[in-house]
Amino acid sequence: MRSKGIFILAITWIVMSPFWFWAENIALGIIWLCGGVIELFIALVRRSKEKKSK
């Protein structure tokens, strides 16, 4: 997956995590939030590598 796709996935995970907190499922909310942050980090690293290789 390209960095743009991973970035979109990360934003989706971060945006959707509050809904899990609202649904009183704190564990899933934390997992989604952490997953989104990790995906965002991966997307930014891949994006910087793509720019350096050009």
C-alpha positions as CSV (number, residue, x, y, z in Angstrom):
1,M,0.0,0.0,0.0
2,R,1.3,3.5,-0.8
3,S,1.9,6.1,1.8
4,K,-1.2,8.0,0.7
5,G,-3.4,4.9,1.3
6,I,-1.9,4.3,4.7
7,F,-2.3,8.0,5.6
8,I,-6.0,7.8,4.8
9,L,-6.4,4.6,6.8
10,A,-4.6,6.2,9.8
11,I,-6.9,9.3,9.7
12,T,-9.9,7.0,9.5
13,W,-8.7,5.0,12.6
14,I,-8.0,8.2,14.6
15,V,-11.4,9.8,13.6
16,M,-13.4,6.6,14.4
17,S,-11.7,5.9,17.8
18,P,-13.9,8.5,19.7
19,F,-17.0,6.6,18.6
20,W,-15.8,3.5,20.4
21,F,-15.3,5.6,23.6
22,W,-18.8,7.0,23.1
23,A,-20.1,3.4,22.8
24,E,-18.5,2.7,26.2
25,N,-16.0,0.3,24.7
26,I,-12.8,1.9,26.0
27,A,-10.5,-1.0,25.1
28,L,-11.5,-0.9,21.4
29,G,-11.2,2.9,21.4
30,I,-7.7,2.7,22.8
31,I,-6.7,0.0,20.2
32,W,-8.2,2.1,17.3
33,L,-6.4,5.3,18.5
34,C,-3.1,3.5,19.0
35,G,-3.5,1.8,15.6
36,G,-4.2,5.1,13.9
37,V,-1.1,6.7,15.5
38,I,1.1,3.8,14.4
39,E,-0.3,3.9,10.9
40,L,0.2,7.6,10.7
41,F,3.9,7.2,11.7
42,I,4.4,4.5,9.1
43,A,2.8,6.6,6.4
44,L,5.0,9.6,7.3
45,V,8.2,7.4,7.2
46,R,7.2,5.9,3.9
47,R,6.4,9.3,2.4
48,S,9.8,10.7,3.4
49,K,11.5,7.6,1.9
50,E,9.5,8.0,-1.3
51,K,10.6,11.7,-1.6
52,K,14.2,10.9,-0.9
53,S,14.3,8.2,-3.6
54,K,13.0,10.6,-6.3
